[in-house]
Amino acid sequence: MATSFWSDTTLEPKRKYRFRLLLAENDAYTIKSVKNPTVKISETPHKFLNHTFYYPGRAEWDPIDVTFVDPSSPDQTERLYKKLIKAGYASPTDQVAALSGFTKAAATVTIGDVKIQALGPSGPGVNDTTLDIIGQWTLKNAFFTNISWGDFSYDSEDMVELSATIRYDYAKYGSGPTKLASFKA
């Protein structure tokens, strides 16, 4: 008789809190949450006599949402603002600045391939406490479409949170353990 997932102590599920997100530079420590990719596949109906048959169409990947916390050092607000400038934004302070604009090349180089990495033990029965990359989404040709620098409030002790929406052309997924470090308790 096969053992069930719930009673086998050597199996470890993926946990929501074991992840990191990598942009062009390692921003993993300032990330609070990230939405995994979602794909929609359109459908095309075909009517034949008294029946309707459906055929799959095009795949379209939805944007993802990222929430950052804003430490004072390094200043995540400044880092996101610099990414906006590097992508092509310029304050319209003069005629030359007013003529600048975004290009896909500049916008995608700014954050590079976005990587969402699931972290966990390498396999069943692993006795050390090392977390390895056990799955990874790579978002290709990614760029920011929305950046919010959060808000302040006298009636809250929460950390300042920044948010961004990232659009990309497509995503790839890979699984299997990739060692991050070696540590034994």
N, C-alpha and C positions, 0 to 999 in steps of 0.2 A: 504494500500500500504506500502510495506517495505521501510525503509529508507536506503539510500545507505551509504556505508562506508565513502565516501568523504564528505557527508553532516552531519553526526552524530558527534557532537563535543565531545561526551563521549567516543568514540573509539579512541584508540591510537595505531598506528602501531609500530612494532619493528623498532628501529633506528640503523643504522650501527655503530654509535659512542657510543652507550650505551652497553658496554660489559666489561668483564674482563676475563683474562685467569689465571688459577691457576695451578702451577706446584707443586712439593713436598713442596715447601715453597711459600708463597704468593708473587708472582712476578707481580701482577696485575698492579701496578703503573708504571712499566717500559715497558709495552707492547704498541707498536704503532699500530700494525695490526696483525690479525691472519686469516687464511683461514679456513672456516668451512669444516667439513669432506665431502668427495665425495666417493660414492660407485659405482663400475662398476659391472655389472652382465654379465657374459659371455653368449654366446648363442651357441647352438648346432643345426646345420641344419639336417633335415631328408628329403631325396628325395624320393618321391613316385610318380611314373609315370611321369606326366608332371608338377608336383607341388613340391614346397619346403616348408616344415613346420619347424618352429623354436621353440626350447624349451629353457627355461632359464637354465643356468648352475650354476656356482659358483659365489659367491659374493666376491669381492676384494676391500678393502678400500685403497684409495690413501693417500699418506703422506700429512701432512699439513705444511704450511710455516708460520713462526712467525717472526715478526720484533720487536726488542727491541730498546729502546733508552738507552744510556749509561750515567747515572748520575755519578758524581764523588764519591758520597757517598749515598748508598752503591755502590761499583764499580761492575757494571753488567758484565764487562769483566772478572773480577776475579771470580764472582759467576758462570758464564758459564764454565770457565776453571776448577774450582773445581768440577763441575758436570762431566766434561770429565774425570778427574782423578778418581773420585769416581766410574765411570762406568767401569774403568779398564785400562785406558791409563797410560803408564809410559814412560818417555823419556828413550831411550836405552843407558843409561850412563854406565851400567855395565851388567854382564851376568844375574844377578838375575832380574833386571828391564827389560831386553830384553825378558825374558821368560813370563812376565805377559801379559795379554790380556783381551779382553772384554768377558763377559758372559751375556746372556740375563737376568739372575737374577740380576746381579749388574747394568746393564744398565737400567732396568725398575724400580728398587728401587730408582735410582738416581733422577728421575722426578716424580715417582708415577703415579697415574691416573691423566691424564691431563683433566682439566675441562674448557670448554668454556661456559661462562654464559652470556645469553642475559638479559639485565636489562631494567626495565620499570615499569610503574604503575601497581598495582595489578589487576585492572579490570576497566570496564567502569564506568565513573562518579567518579573516585577517586579524591578527592579534595586536597590531600596533595602532597608534592613534593618528597616524599620518593620513591626511586627506589628499586624495589625488583627483585629477580631472577625470570624471567618469562619463561625461557627455558634454558636447560643445556645439552650440549654434554659432555659425559664422554668417553675418549679414553682409552681403556684397553691395558695393556702391552706395554706402549709407551716408546720409547727411541729415542735419537738423532741419525740422520744419516748424518747430515751436520751442521757445525757451522761456521759462518763467523763473524770475529770481525770487520767488516767494513773497513773504510779507512779515511784518513785525506786529506785535500786539502786547500791550501791557498786561493783559489778563491771562497770559500763557507763559509757561516755563519751557515749552518745547524748543527743540533746535530749529533753526531756520532751514527750511527745505526748498530746494530748487527742483524744477521739473523740466523735462525736455521730451519732445516727440521726435523719433528718428524714423525717417522713411528710407527704404532700401529697395533694390530691384528684386532680389531673391535671397533665399537663405539655404545653407547647407547644414546638415547635422552629421556629426560623427560621434561614435561611442567607443568605449574601451578605455582602460586605464592609461593615463599619462602621468608619470611621477612628477610631483611638484618639489618634494623635498624628502629627506629621510630622517625620521625621528621615531625613536622607540621609547615608550614610557617605562 
